[in-house]
Amino acid sequence: MAMVKIDGERQEPDARRWTFVVTGGALTAAPIRVDAASPADCLEDALQILRERGIELS
């Protein structure tokens, strides 16, 4: 499962309002959560973590 959400309570100008979470399958024991300032930053950081764990997405 993967989810991207925005937190409206984080109002500071450089707040990490966006959250990306992925879990299940190979990630059941160690899900990934990334908080960032934009959806693109979340996905970029999450893809890097997945690559570091040996999981490639095409």
Secondary structure by P-SEA (a helix, b strand, c coil): cbbbbbbccccccccccbbbbbbccccccbbbbbbcccaaaaaaaaaaaaaaaccccc
